[in-house]
Amino acid sequence: DHYFLPRSFLYGMVQYSHQFHHILQLPSINTMLSPSSFLSMIPSRNFFPPSMLSSPEQQRPKDLLEAEPLVSSEQDILLGRGTLHAKHPGNKNFYKIVDTFIPRYHAAKSKSEKSDLLHSIYRRVLAAGLRFVKHDDGDDRTRRVVTKKEAKEKIGHTMRYRQKLHGQKACRKLSSSSSSSTTTFL
């Protein structure tokens, strides 16, 4: 028995060798190997970079972006301050999601409850097809998808800010309605 495998396979995809029990004939520069010599060429686990061995969620998005440029979309939640970020369609969708969780966040008693709630928001945001994006350090022209930790920090900041903002709006509504009602009775 001999395997016919392209050299690129031997150098890049060797970790899948257990799946090839039959002879492969692929068009390219082929190398003929016996099963025993093929198996002896499989490198140890330490040979592969961590990005190849970890799951996609464990991989740092910046590592992935080195291979291909990030194309920005309206589904992006832009990290940053100002009206440019606040009025972006992705951020508006994000604020709608966060606003639905404000009563539960306000009712949460412990830090772990709030942390669980932030994780729920994170999952909801990803399920909605949104992603957290920010400018690369020192370069305003390029963006990168942020880590899960950075995304949760953004969710926490936004939650606290929106909770405070909604509290102020509620107070203004109460004060304006009470002042208008007192003028009506005078």
QUISUL-V800301 format. One record per residue. N is the residue number from 1. BURIAL is # if it has 24 or more other C-alpha atoms within 12 Angstrom, else .. Layout:
BEGIN
N&BURIAL / N&BURIAL
END
This chain:
BEGIN
1&. / 2&. / 3&# / 4&# / 5&# / 6&. / 7&. / 8&. / 9&# / 10&# / 11&. / 12&. / 13&. / 14&# / 15&. / 16&. / 17&# / 18&. / 19&. / 20&. / 21&. / 22&. / 23&. / 24&. / 25&. / 26&. / 27&. / 28&. / 29&. / 30&. / 31&. / 32&. / 33&. / 34&. / 35&. / 36&. / 37&. / 38&# / 39&. / 40&. / 41&. / 42&. / 43&. / 44&. / 45&. / 46&. / 47&. / 48&. / 49&. / 50&. / 51&. / 52&. / 53&. / 54&. / 55&. / 56&. / 57&. / 58&. / 59&. / 60&. / 61&# / 62&# / 63&. / 64&. / 65&. / 66&. / 67&. / 68&. / 69&. / 70&# / 71&. / 72&. / 73&. / 74&. / 75&. / 76&# / 77&# / 78&# / 79&# / 80&. / 81&. / 82&. / 83&. / 84&. / 85&# / 86&. / 87&. / 88&# / 89&. / 90&# / 91&# / 92&# / 93&# / 94&# / 95&# / 96&. / 97&# / 98&# / 99&# / 100&. / 101&# / 102&# / 103&. / 104&. / 105&# / 106&. / 107&. / 108&. / 109&. / 110&. / 111&. / 112&. / 113&. / 114&# / 115&. / 116&. / 117&# / 118&# / 119&# / 120&. / 121&# / 122&# / 123&. / 124&. / 125&# / 126&# / 127&. / 128&. / 129&. / 130&# / 131&# / 132&# / 133&# / 134&# / 135&# / 136&. / 137&. / 138&. / 139&. / 140&. / 141&. / 142&. / 143&# / 144&# / 145&# / 146&# / 147&# / 148&# / 149&. / 150&. / 151&# / 152&# / 153&. / 154&# / 155&# / 156&# / 157&. / 158&# / 159&# / 160&# / 161&. / 162&# / 163&# / 164&. / 165&. / 166&. / 167&. / 168&. / 169&. / 170&. / 171&. / 172&. / 173&. / 174&. / 175&. / 176&. / 177&. / 178&. / 179&. / 180&. / 181&. / 182&. / 183&. / 184&. / 185&. / 186&.
END
